[in-house]
Amino acid sequence: MADRSANDSLRIALAFPGCHRRGGVERILFECAHYLQSRGHDTTIFASEWENDTSVESGVNPNAQSGEFDSNFPFHTVQVSARRRPDFLYGQSFFQESSRRIQPNQFDALSTFGCVSPVGGVPWVQSVHAAWIERSQSLRGAFSWAKWRQKINPLHPVLLKLEHLHFAGKAANGEPNYRKVIALTPEVSADLQRIYGVPKNDIVIIPNGFAPPEFSVARAQSLRVAMRAELGFQDDDRVLVFVANEAERKGLEPLFKALQILNDRKIKLLVVGRIPASTWQPVVEKMGLGKQVIFTGPSGDVGKYYAASDIFVLPTQYEPWGLVVVEAMACGLPVVTSHCAGAAEAVQEGKTGYLLRDPQDAEEIAANLRHLLEGRHISAQEIADSVQNYAWPRVLQRYEKVLLQSCR
């Protein structure tokens, strides 16, 4: 490996199925690409999904019409045509096609963001799928339908095989299938060492961050009145916001039960993300929460929903980080989330939020929400100030350094 200085310009490839602001890992790729391009590196993105659902071929910036936060950098982009049906083969198809499209020695560095991306680069590991399987199985009853459904889900063997290839597999020369590994948290690092035998010296720990122009108290305050009016909230409504693309793992049902316990019609819940309203609206209706829960669908600008809200809540069962936690705090929202979330390290318990011991315990969720609903003793700006070390510009300086040290 050559060791480069921060002044060197590299040819860098980034690969993951999505590059946009509507998901967690997709958002991380989006931010990394903008940062690397701003630093003068020749950046090429290999993906299937883009900001504003625009898919283009090499040489065109897919983000040219993406809105307020688009930096309009001239990315080289490569549309990876991955098989989308059946769903469980999408990741495998993206892995095969992107591996074919990224030629050896074409780039100085390859940065990837999941086991469905090609091997041979620097993966930024957001979670270890094998560790989630372990944890989820321990949380479910021995004969529960959820446990058996997971066992027969064909997606999991595909992801576990790819994950093993990335972290336990070897290249033709006997070297690992990576040049360096970035782990999101010490827990992710420990999982990689325990499950796949990745040497500790091969791992660098770097957390996720947030975009200061998009997630700030000033912006939230400027949007608050208009967004609350748009969503139909009254001045005395207390609004909770839940942001996720998965319902079960992120704890949506226990949150609904907590709303039942609180039994206050003035408490509203915004559900932002790829949570299908067609599936969950009948559930909330049956629970008597139909007028309290609003499903917004996915959004490339979740900051506007934070602006309309008073508390962020994510009772997740497994969360290596939780990008949305620090984003919400950067907007000045107190949070209720789980001890198991990596971003729990950013929460000052009893001051900027509360951490759940058991994210499936609706009584505990309700009790912590009640603490925040009955009175806050810290300002929105103080909450935002507490997470400034997680701003992307600070975090991505470390990320760039790893790529420079690991280039071909």
HUQUIBEL-V809797 format. One line per field, one symbol per residue. ss: DSSP state (A for helix, B for strand, O for the rest). phi: phi as a letter, one per 40 degrees, with the letter a starting at -180 (. if undefined). Layout:
# HUQUIBEL-V809797
ss = ???
phi = ???
This chain:
# HUQUIBEL-V809797
ss = OOOOOOOOOOBBBBBOOBBOOOOAAAAAAAAAAAAAAAOOOBBBBBBOBBAAAOOOOOOOOOOOOOOOOOOOOOOBBBBOOOOOOOAAAAAAAAAAAAAAAOOOOOOOBBBBOOOOOOOOOBBBBOOOAAAAAAAAAAAOOOOOAAAAAAAAOAAAAAAAAAAAAAAAOBOOOOOBOOOBBBBOOAAAAAAAAAAAOOOAAABBBOOOOBOOOOOOAAAAAAAAAAAAAAAOOOOOOBBBBBBOOOOOOOOAAAAAAAAAAAOOOOBBBBBBOOOOAAAAAAAAAAOOOOOOBBBBBOOOOOAAAAAOOOBBBBOOOOBOOOAAAAAAAAOOOBBBBBOOBAAAAAOOBOOOBBBBOOOOOAAAAAAAAAAAAOOOOOOAAAAAAOOAAABAAAAAAAAAAAAAAAOO
phi = .cbbcccccbcbbbbadbbabcaccdccddcccccccccgccbbbbabbbdgfcbbcdgbccbcbchdbccfccccbbcccbcbbcdccdccccdccccccccdgcbcabbbbicccccgbbccccabccccddcccccbcdbcccccccccccccdcccccccccbbcbcccgcccacabcbcadccdccccccbgccdccbbcbccbacdccbacccdcccdcccccccgccdccbbcbbbabbccccgccdcdccccccfbcccbbcbbhccccccccccccccgbdcbbbccgcacbcdcccccbbabbacccaadbhdccccccccgccbbacdccdcdccccdgbbibbccbccccccdcccccdcccibbacdccccccbccccddccccccccccccbcc
